């Protein structure tokens, strides 16, 4: 009997530990807040790059670090756009268009392009060649950021 109680207690303790360590599922509003924060981080890093190119602020190493952050964060984007978080779902402040879900493969390709172009920018920055950095930044802004925003983000009201 004593052994059985020990087993039951151990099993209950294991279940409690697993339940306590399981990630809490974020609701749609929390997910939207998280992705908005990620996009603001992109903006911050783009300002570092733009400041270097337009005003000579910082260094090429700063540009590389910012581009690396953009590339690393690209891996988080798709998960931050689960179904039920479009602007039309009225669950938080977002301009996400329903096309993100109806054209999911196109959206995921755009996110992959962001990562690739950000990595190209980081590589250009590591050369220290300002012309190459500018060209890579232009490609990132036009082909990736702009391309995704035009297709998948509604205009401000």
C-alpha positions as CSV (number, residue, x, y, z in Angstrom):
1,X,0.0,0.0,0.0
2,X,2.8,2.4,0.9
3,X,4.6,1.7,-2.4
4,X,1.3,2.3,-4.3
5,X,0.8,5.7,-2.6
6,X,4.4,6.7,-3.5
7,X,3.8,5.8,-7.1
8,X,0.6,7.7,-7.3
9,X,2.2,10.7,-5.6
10,X,5.2,10.6,-8.0
11,X,2.9,10.4,-11.0
12,X,0.8,13.3,-9.8
13,X,3.9,15.3,-9.2
14,X,5.2,14.6,-12.7
15,X,1.9,15.6,-14.2
16,X,1.9,18.9,-12.2
17,X,5.5,19.7,-13.3
18,X,4.7,19.1,-16.9
19,X,1.5,21.1,-16.8
20,X,3.4,24.0,-15.1
21,X,6.2,24.0,-17.6
22,X,3.9,23.9,-20.7
23,X,3.9,27.1,-22.6
24,X,0.8,29.3,-22.1
25,X,-1.1,29.8,-25.4
26,X,-1.2,33.4,-26.2
27,X,-4.6,34.8,-27.3
28,X,-5.0,36.7,-30.6
29,X,-4.5,40.1,-29.0
30,X,-1.3,39.0,-27.3
31,X,0.0,37.5,-30.6
32,X,-0.8,40.8,-32.4
33,X,1.1,42.8,-29.7
34,X,4.1,40.4,-30.1
35,X,4.2,40.8,-33.8
36,X,3.8,44.6,-33.6
37,X,6.8,44.7,-31.2
38,X,8.8,42.5,-33.7
39,X,7.9,44.9,-36.5
40,X,8.9,47.9,-34.4
41,X,12.2,46.2,-33.8
42,X,12.6,45.9,-37.6
43,X,12.0,49.6,-37.8
44,X,14.6,50.3,-35.2
45,X,17.2,48.2,-37.1
46,X,16.3,49.8,-40.4
47,X,16.9,53.2,-38.9
48,X,20.4,52.1,-37.9
49,X,21.1,51.1,-41.5
50,X,19.5,54.2,-42.9
51,X,21.4,56.4,-40.5
52,X,24.6,54.9,-41.7
53,X,23.8,55.3,-45.4
54,X,22.2,58.7,-45.3
55,X,24.0,60.5,-42.4
56,X,27.2,58.5,-41.9
57,X,26.0,57.5,-38.4
58,X,27.5,54.4,-36.9
59,X,29.7,51.9,-38.7
60,X,29.4,49.1,-41.3
61,X,29.6,46.7,-38.3
62,X,26.4,48.3,-36.9
63,X,24.7,47.8,-40.2
64,X,25.8,44.1,-40.2
65,X,24.5,43.6,-36.6
66,X,21.1,45.2,-37.5
67,X,20.8,43.1,-40.7
68,X,21.7,40.0,-38.7
69,X,18.9,40.8,-36.2
70,X,16.4,41.3,-39.0
71,X,17.4,38.0,-40.6
72,X,17.2,36.2,-37.2
73,X,13.8,37.6,-36.5
74,X,12.4,36.6,-39.9
75,X,12.1,33.1,-38.5
76,X,9.5,34.3,-36.0
77,X,7.2,36.0,-38.4
78,X,5.1,33.2,-39.8
79,X,4.2,31.9,-36.4
80,X,3.1,35.3,-35.3
81,X,0.3,35.3,-38.0
82,X,-2.0,32.4,-36.9
83,X,-5.5,32.3,-38.3
84,X,-7.9,34.6,-36.4
85,X,-5.5,37.6,-36.2
86,X,-6.4,39.5,-39.4
87,X,-7.7,43.1,-39.1
88,X,-11.1,41.8,-40.1
89,X,-11.1,39.5,-37.0
90,X,-11.3,42.6,-34.7
91,X,-9.0,41.1,-32.1
92,X,-6.4,43.8,-31.8
93,X,-4.6,46.7,-33.5
94,X,-3.4,45.2,-36.8
95,X,-3.5,45.9,-40.5
96,X,-3.0,42.3,-41.5
97,X,-5.0,41.4,-44.6
98,X,-6.8,38.1,-45.0
99,X,-4.6,37.4,-48.0
100,X,-1.9,36.3,-45.4
101,X,-4.0,33.2,-44.9
102,X,-5.6,32.8,-48.3
103,X,-2.2,33.1,-50.0
104,X,-0.2,31.5,-47.3
105,X,2.5,30.1,-49.6
106,X,3.1,33.5,-51.1
107,X,3.3,35.0,-47.6
108,X,5.8,32.4,-46.4
109,X,7.9,33.0,-49.6
110,X,7.9,36.7,-48.8
111,X,9.2,36.0,-45.3
112,X,11.9,33.7,-46.7
113,X,12.9,36.5,-49.1
114,X,13.2,38.9,-46.1
115,X,15.7,36.6,-44.4
116,X,17.7,36.0,-47.6
117,X,17.9,39.7,-48.4
118,X,18.8,40.6,-44.8
119,X,21.6,38.1,-44.9
120,X,22.8,39.6,-48.2
121,X,22.8,43.0,-46.5
122,X,24.8,41.7,-43.5
123,X,27.3,40.2,-45.9
124,X,27.6,43.5,-47.9
125,X,28.1,45.4,-44.6
126,X,30.9,43.0,-43.6
127,X,32.8,44.1,-46.7
128,X,32.6,47.8,-45.6
129,X,31.7,48.8,-49.2
130,X,29.1,51.5,-48.7
131,X,27.9,51.2,-52.3
132,X,27.3,47.5,-51.9
133,X,25.5,48.2,-48.6
134,X,23.3,50.7,-50.2
135,X,22.4,48.4,-53.0
136,X,21.6,45.5,-50.6
137,X,19.5,47.9,-48.5
138,X,17.6,49.0,-51.5
139,X,16.8,45.4,-52.4
140,X,15.7,44.6,-48.9
141,X,13.4,47.6,-48.7
142,X,11.9,47.3,-52.1
143,X,11.7,43.6,-52.7
144,X,11.0,42.4,-49.2
145,X,9.5,45.0,-46.9
146,X,7.6,46.8,-49.6
147,X,6.6,43.7,-51.4
148,X,5.1,42.1,-48.3
149,X,3.5,45.3,-47.0
150,X,1.8,46.0,-50.4
151,X,0.4,42.5,-50.7
152,X,-0.4,41.7,-47.0
153,X,-0.9,44.9,-45.0
154,X,-3.8,47.3,-45.3
155,X,-3.3,51.0,-45.7
156,X,-3.7,53.2,-42.6
157,X,-7.2,54.5,-42.1
